[in-house]
Amino acid sequence: MFVLGIDPGLSRCGYGVVEQIAGSGAQRARTEAVALGVIRTDPDEPHAARLATQMGELQALVAEFRPSVVAVERVFFQVNARTAIGVAQVAGLAMAVAAAAGLEVAEYTPTQVKQAVAGWGGADKDQMKRMVAELLALEEPPEPADAADAAAVALCHLSQAPWGRAGPHARARVLLPAAGAATSPP
């Protein structure tokens, strides 16, 4: 199962395509990063043009990777109203692009993402990047932070997706290891 995670932003929109691969026999299921990156727009461009760029790039990601689900970080709180509006607009674009392609859309708050990936809702950026690297078996924490955040949103979805809707390739959930403990399917 492919999940496209989105960390929305008008200047920088992080994306993470994560695949959950079922294990068989003694081989455990694993989760891999397929693509991590950031869609950037020029702050000097007109607002509508920036949104059009974001929409085109999101459509291209959906067409290229054909995810089963698009998981979007929900705009929960922003001090700067102007920033919040741009973030919300890009989140809406991501959801609309996914819905237009017939894909399932899921939204998660930042606290839900942190809880699912790091084990507690107060995790900081560095902790989140380290956990994303650990869960995706990456040699280094992903950069930039927007891409890591998007991968975390995808991992959050995999940890919370109902078993019946997880798809044919998703037979195990993302499991969070306890300190020093190995993971195994439930």
C-alpha positions as YAML, in Angstrom:
chain: A
units: angstrom
residues:
- id: 1
  name: MET
  ca: [0.00, 0.00, 0.00]
- id: 2
  name: PHE
  ca: [1.28, 3.43, -0.94]
- id: 3
  name: VAL
  ca: [0.39, 6.42, 1.23]
- id: 4
  name: LEU
  ca: [1.14, 9.96, 0.14]
- id: 5
  name: GLY
  ca: [1.66, 12.08, 3.24]
- id: 6
  name: ILE
  ca: [1.33, 15.85, 2.92]
- id: 7
  name: ASP
  ca: [2.67, 18.55, 5.25]
- id: 8
  name: PRO
  ca: [0.86, 21.51, 3.65]
- id: 9
  name: GLY
  ca: [2.43, 24.91, 3.21]
- id: 10
  name: LEU
  ca: [2.27, 27.58, 0.53]
- id: 11
  name: SER
  ca: [6.02, 28.27, 0.34]
- id: 12
  name: ARG
  ca: [7.07, 24.71, 1.22]
- id: 13
  name: CYS
  ca: [4.73, 21.74, 0.98]
- id: 14
  name: GLY
  ca: [6.36, 18.54, 2.19]
- id: 15
  name: TYR
  ca: [5.45, 15.21, 0.65]
- id: 16
  name: GLY
  ca: [6.34, 11.66, 1.60]
- id: 17
  name: VAL
  ca: [5.38, 8.56, -0.32]
- id: 18
  name: VAL
  ca: [5.61, 5.55, 1.97]
- id: 19
  name: GLU
  ca: [5.00, 1.94, 1.02]
- id: 20
  name: GLN
  ca: [4.00, -0.77, 3.45]
- id: 21
  name: ILE
  ca: [5.18, -4.17, 2.23]
- id: 22
  name: ALA
  ca: [3.69, -7.32, 3.70]
- id: 23
  name: GLY
  ca: [5.98, -9.98, 5.06]
- id: 24
  name: SER
  ca: [5.57, -13.67, 4.44]
- id: 25
  name: GLY
  ca: [6.67, -16.59, 6.55]
- id: 26
  name: ALA
  ca: [9.57, -15.54, 8.76]
- id: 27
  name: GLN
  ca: [10.02, -12.26, 6.91]
- id: 28
  name: ARG
  ca: [8.45, -9.36, 8.80]
- id: 29
  name: ALA
  ca: [6.44, -6.63, 7.13]
- id: 30
  name: ARG
  ca: [8.39, -3.48, 6.44]
- id: 31
  name: THR
  ca: [7.72, 0.14, 5.62]
- id: 32
  name: GLU
  ca: [9.86, 1.99, 3.08]
- id: 33
  name: ALA
  ca: [10.22, 5.55, 1.87]
- id: 34
  name: VAL
  ca: [9.60, 5.67, -1.86]
- id: 35
  name: ALA
  ca: [9.92, 9.45, -2.31]
- id: 36
  name: LEU
  ca: [10.46, 12.36, 0.06]
- id: 37
  name: GLY
  ca: [10.60, 15.98, -0.97]
- id: 38
  name: VAL
  ca: [9.26, 19.49, -0.90]
- id: 39
  name: ILE
  ca: [7.20, 21.45, -3.40]
- id: 40
  name: ARG
  ca: [8.44, 25.05, -3.28]
- id: 41
  name: THR
  ca: [6.78, 28.20, -4.55]
- id: 42
  name: ASP
  ca: [8.26, 31.64, -4.99]
- id: 43
  name: PRO
  ca: [6.90, 34.13, -2.43]
- id: 44
  name: ASP
  ca: [7.24, 36.89, -5.06]
- id: 45
  name: GLU
  ca: [4.75, 35.16, -7.38]
- id: 46
  name: PRO
  ca: [1.04, 36.02, -7.23]
- id: 47
  name: HIS
  ca: [-0.89, 33.98, -4.66]
- id: 48
  name: ALA
  ca: [-3.10, 32.30, -7.28]
- id: 49
  name: ALA
  ca: [-0.07, 31.29, -9.34]
- id: 50
  name: ARG
  ca: [1.53, 29.73, -6.27]
- id: 51
  name: LEU
  ca: [-1.63, 27.72, -5.59]
- id: 52
  name: ALA
  ca: [-1.72, 26.62, -9.24]
- id: 53
  name: THR
  ca: [1.89, 25.44, -8.95]
- id: 54
  name: GLN
  ca: [1.06, 23.48, -5.81]
- id: 55
  name: MET
  ca: [-1.99, 21.92, -7.48]
- id: 56
  name: GLY
  ca: [-0.03, 20.87, -10.57]
- id: 57
  name: GLU
  ca: [2.74, 19.32, -8.48]
- id: 58
  name: LEU
  ca: [0.26, 17.47, -6.26]
- id: 59
  name: GLN
  ca: [-1.52, 16.12, -9.35]
- id: 60
  name: ALA
  ca: [1.84, 14.96, -10.74]
- id: 61
  name: LEU
  ca: [2.67, 13.14, -7.48]
- id: 62
  name: VAL
  ca: [-0.70, 11.37, -7.48]
- id: 63
  name: ALA
  ca: [-0.27, 10.39, -11.15]
- id: 64
  name: GLU
  ca: [3.31, 9.17, -10.68]
- id: 65
  name: PHE
  ca: [2.94, 7.19, -7.45]
- id: 66
  name: ARG
  ca: [-0.75, 6.19, -7.54]
- id: 67
  name: PRO
  ca: [-1.17, 6.12, -3.76]
- id: 68
  name: SER
  ca: [-4.03, 4.28, -2.11]
- id: 69
  name: VAL
  ca: [-4.51, 7.12, 0.37]
- id: 70
  name: VAL
  ca: [-3.52, 10.76, 0.71]
- id: 71
  name: ALA
  ca: [-2.96, 11.66, 4.36]
- id: 72
  name: VAL
  ca: [-2.86, 15.39, 5.14]
- id: 73
  name: GLU
  ca: [-1.73, 17.13, 8.28]
- id: 74
  name: ARG
  ca: [-4.70, 19.11, 9.53]
- id: 75
  name: VAL
  ca: [-4.29, 22.80, 10.19]
- id: 76
  name: PHE
  ca: [-4.79, 22.79, 13.91]
- id: 77
  name: PHE
  ca: [-3.51, 26.14, 15.12]
- id: 78
  name: GLN
  ca: [-1.49, 28.99, 13.70]
- id: 79
  name: VAL
  ca: [-0.49, 32.22, 15.39]
- id: 80
  name: ASN
  ca: [-0.05, 33.98, 12.05]
- id: 81
  name: ALA
  ca: [-3.45, 34.15, 10.30]
- id: 82
  name: ARG
  ca: [-1.89, 34.82, 6.89]
- id: 83
  name: THR
  ca: [0.26, 31.71, 7.19]
- id: 84
  name: ALA
  ca: [-2.70, 29.67, 8.41]
- id: 85
  name: ILE
  ca: [-4.76, 30.67, 5.38]
- id: 86
  name: GLY
  ca: [-2.04, 29.60, 2.93]
- id: 87
  name: VAL
  ca: [-1.53, 26.30, 4.77]
- id: 88
  name: ALA
  ca: [-5.27, 25.64, 4.80]
- id: 89
  name: GLN
  ca: [-5.56, 26.43, 1.10]
- id: 90
  name: VAL
  ca: [-2.80, 23.97, 0.19]
- id: 91
  name: ALA
  ca: [-4.33, 21.34, 2.48]
- id: 92
  name: GLY
  ca: [-7.62, 21.85, 0.65]
- id: 93
  name: LEU
  ca: [-5.89, 21.49, -2.70]
- id: 94
  name: ALA
  ca: [-4.26, 18.24, -1.61]
- id: 95
  name: MET
  ca: [-7.61, 16.85, -0.47]
- id: 96
  name: ALA
  ca: [-9.37, 18.00, -3.65]
- id: 97
  name: VAL
  ca: [-6.67, 16.53, -5.92]
- id: 98
  name: ALA
  ca: [-6.92, 13.22, -4.06]
- id: 99
  name: ALA
  ca: [-10.72, 13.18, -4.13]
- id: 100
  name: ALA
  ca: [-10.77, 14.03, -7.84]
- id: 101
  name: ALA
  ca: [-8.49, 11.03, -8.44]
- id: 102
  name: GLY
  ca: [-10.89, 8.81, -6.48]
- id: 103
  name: LEU
  ca: [-8.50, 8.32, -3.57]
- id: 104
  name: GLU
  ca: [-9.23, 8.04, 0.12]
- id: 105
  name: VAL
  ca: [-8.30, 11.15, 2.11]
- id: 106
  name: ALA
  ca: [-7.36, 11.16, 5.78]
- id: 107
  name: GLU
  ca: [-6.51, 14.10, 8.04]
- id: 108
  name: TYR
  ca: [-4.44, 14.03, 11.21]
- id: 109
  name: THR
  ca: [-3.59, 16.75, 13.70]
- id: 110
  name: PRO
  ca: [0.08, 17.39, 14.51]
- id: 111
  name: THR
  ca: [-0.49, 15.84, 17.95]
- id: 112
  name: GLN
  ca: [-1.92, 12.66, 16.41]
- id: 113
  name: VAL
  ca: [1.08, 12.41, 14.07]
- id: 114
  name: LYS
  ca: [3.56, 12.88, 16.92]
- id: 115
  name: GLN
  ca: [1.73, 10.35, 19.09]
- id: 116
  name: ALA
  ca: [1.70, 7.71, 16.35]
- id: 117
  name: VAL
  ca: [5.31, 8.17, 15.25]
- id: 118
  name: ALA
  ca: [7.23, 9.18, 18.38]
- id: 119
  name: GLY
  ca: [4.94, 7.75, 21.04]
- id: 120
  name: TRP
  ca: [3.92, 11.07, 22.57]
- id: 121
  name: GLY
  ca: [2.24, 14.23, 21.32]
- id: 122
  name: GLY
  ca: [4.92, 16.59, 22.58]
- id: 123
  name: ALA
  ca: [7.80, 15.29, 20.45]
- id: 124
  name: ASP
  ca: [10.03, 17.97, 18.94]
- id: 125
  name: LYS
  ca: [11.24, 18.21, 15.32]
- id: 126
  name: ASP
  ca: [14.51, 16.38, 15.96]
- id: 127
  name: GLN
  ca: [12.78, 13.52, 17.75]
- id: 128
  name: MET
  ca: [10.30, 13.22, 14.91]
- id: 129
  name: LYS
  ca: [13.02, 13.16, 12.25]
- id: 130
  name: ARG
  ca: [14.94, 10.47, 14.16]
- id: 131
  name: MET
  ca: [11.81, 8.31, 14.53]
- id: 132
  name: VAL
  ca: [10.93, 8.70, 10.86]
- id: 133
  name: ALA
  ca: [14.47, 7.59, 9.97]
- id: 134
  name: GLU
  ca: [14.17, 4.62, 12.36]
- id: 135
  name: LEU
  ca: [10.76, 3.50, 11.12]
- id: 136
  name: LEU
  ca: [11.75, 3.82, 7.46]
- id: 137
  name: ALA
  ca: [15.22, 2.31, 7.97]
- id: 138
  name: LEU
  ca: [16.93, 5.42, 6.60]
- id: 139
  name: GLU
  ca: [20.63, 5.96, 7.26]
- id: 140
  name: GLU
  ca: [20.09, 9.62, 8.19]
- id: 141
  name: PRO
  ca: [17.07, 11.61, 9.38]
- id: 142
  name: PRO
  ca: [15.26, 13.02, 6.33]
- id: 143
  name: GLU
  ca: [15.82, 16.65, 5.34]
- id: 144
  name: PRO
  ca: [14.29, 19.13, 4.99]
- id: 145
  name: ALA
  ca: [11.95, 19.02, 7.97]
- id: 146
  name: ASP
  ca: [8.88, 19.46, 5.73]
- id: 147
  name: ALA
  ca: [9.66, 16.16, 3.96]
- id: 148
  name: ALA
  ca: [10.21, 14.41, 7.29]
- id: 149
  name: ASP
  ca: [6.91, 15.80, 8.57]
- id: 150
  name: ALA
  ca: [5.09, 14.52, 5.48]
- id: 151
  name: ALA
  ca: [6.61, 11.05, 5.90]
- id: 152
  name: ALA
  ca: [5.46, 11.15, 9.53]
- id: 153
  name: VAL
  ca: [1.90, 11.92, 8.38]
- id: 154
  name: ALA
  ca: [2.02, 8.88, 6.06]
- id: 155
  name: LEU
  ca: [3.39, 6.71, 8.89]
- id: 156
  name: CYS
  ca: [0.63, 7.99, 11.17]
- id: 157
  name: HIS
  ca: [-1.96, 6.86, 8.65]
- id: 158
  name: LEU
  ca: [-0.40, 3.42, 8.38]
- id: 159
  name: SER
  ca: [-0.47, 3.07, 12.14]
- id: 160
  name: GLN
  ca: [-4.14, 4.04, 12.35]
- id: 161
  name: ALA
  ca: [-5.65, 2.65, 9.14]
- id: 162
  name: PRO
  ca: [-8.37, 0.09, 9.79]
- id: 163
  name: TRP
  ca: [-7.19, -3.39, 8.90]
- id: 164
  name: GLY
  ca: [-10.09, -4.03, 6.53]
- id: 165
  name: ARG
  ca: [-9.31, -0.96, 4.43]
- id: 166
  name: ALA
  ca: [-5.52, -1.25, 4.53]
- id: 167
  name: GLY
  ca: [-5.35, -2.86, 1.10]
- id: 168
  name: PRO
  ca: [-3.87, -6.11, -0.18]
- id: 169
  name: HIS
  ca: [-0.23, -5.18, 0.51]
- id: 170
  name: ALA
  ca: [-0.74, -3.97, 4.07]
- id: 171
  name: ARG
  ca: [-0.90, -6.92, 6.41]
- id: 172
  name: ALA
  ca: [0.90, -5.36, 9.35]
- id: 173
  name: ARG
  ca: [0.65, -2.00, 10.99]
- id: 174
  name: VAL
  ca: [3.54, 0.32, 11.69]
- id: 175
  name: LEU
  ca: [4.61, -0.57, 15.19]
- id: 176
  name: LEU
  ca: [6.42, 1.78, 17.51]
- id: 177
  name: PRO
  ca: [9.29, 0.10, 19.33]
- id: 178
  name: ALA
  ca: [9.57, 0.46, 23.08]
- id: 179
  name: ALA
  ca: [12.95, 1.67, 24.21]
- id: 180
  name: GLY
  ca: [15.41, -1.01, 23.12]
- id: 181
  name: ALA
  ca: [12.70, -3.49, 22.13]
- id: 182
  name: ALA
  ca: [12.28, -5.12, 18.74]
- id: 183
  name: THR
  ca: [8.97, -4.78, 16.91]
- id: 184
  name: SER
  ca: [6.74, -7.61, 15.79]
- id: 185
  name: PRO
  ca: [3.27, -7.78, 14.27]
- id: 186
  name: PRO
  ca: [0.39, -8.05, 16.79]
...
